[in-house]
């Protein structure tokens, strides 16, 4: 089953545990040391098994900490070491709306707190079904313009400035991104903080006359609130 080489008692002990699924190194130590073998002997055995491709090892972050450890598994359990596909898919959807483009591998990895290489492998493996591809420099540049357009549209929707929206230039995707922005970035801005409207919309989208009368102090306070908004996790 594991090659022509006869497995030693130590190797058999490691494989027996990994038959149940992937294990981090510290769990192998807890189950095998010192009852079956020393930590030094365990590491030597793991290195031999990995070198012969009887087992695989993948570095992974422990929970949400900055500590890393090696996870060991049999080749048939390789898929269990991958980042959950549905979690990546949800994060892709979130970041695509937030950034107005496909996110970079590193951006996805940072959002879910996983190793970039693990995420990279998963993204490229499932790219067609996830409808993902790395963004080009031109796409990133266009996304910045699109984000500004989305911010303006979201502000118009929030403050009911329907008469200022040119529907001929608005797509379904524009509305979807604007709604996302309203939900995740503008949620803590109260309607009375209308001083912010002029800042968001800019000189091309002046607020109604009655809103122009708001004091400079109100506008400054509104800007502070905009800068301190907390984004919601996917």
C-alpha positions, 0 to 999 in steps of 0.5 A: 500500500505504501511502497515496497519498503517495509514500514517501521513501527514508528512509521505505521504509528504516524500513518495510522493517526493520519488515516483519520485525517490531517493533523497539525504537528503539535497534535502528533506530538501529543498523541505519539510522544513520548509514549511511542517515540521521542519528538526527535524521532517523530520529526525524523519519521515525518521527514522520511515519509514526506520525502518518500511522498507517503505523506504531505505537509502544508504550512498553515496559520493557527486560527487567527493568530500569527503562529504557523505550524505544519499540517500533515496528511495522506495524499488522499486527504490533500483536499482537506488542507485546502481553504474552504471553497465556499469561504473563498467564493463569499470573499471574492463576491464581497471584495469584487463589490468593494473594489469594483474588480477582481481582487488579487490573491493577496487581497483574498488571503488577507481578508480570510486570514489564510496563507496566500499560496494556499489561496493562490492554488485554490483560486487558479484551480477553480478560476472558471467556476469562480469567474475569477482572474487576476486583475490587470493594471488597466482593470485596476485603474478603471476600477478606481474610477468606477469606485468613485462613480459608485460612491456618488451613486450611493450618496444620491440614493441615500439622500434621495437625490433621484432627480439628479441620477441619469438612469441612462448611465446606470447599470444593474451592476452599478446599483448592486455595488451602490447598495453594497456600499450603503450597507457596509460603508455608509451605515453609521452616517445619519440622515441629518449629517447632510454636510457630507453630501457635498464632499462625497458628490463633489462640485459636479453634483451640488446638493439642493440649495437648502443643504448648501446652507448647512454650516462648515462645522457640520460638514467637517463633522460629517467628513470625520464620520466618513473617515471613521466608518468601519467595514463589515466582514463578509 
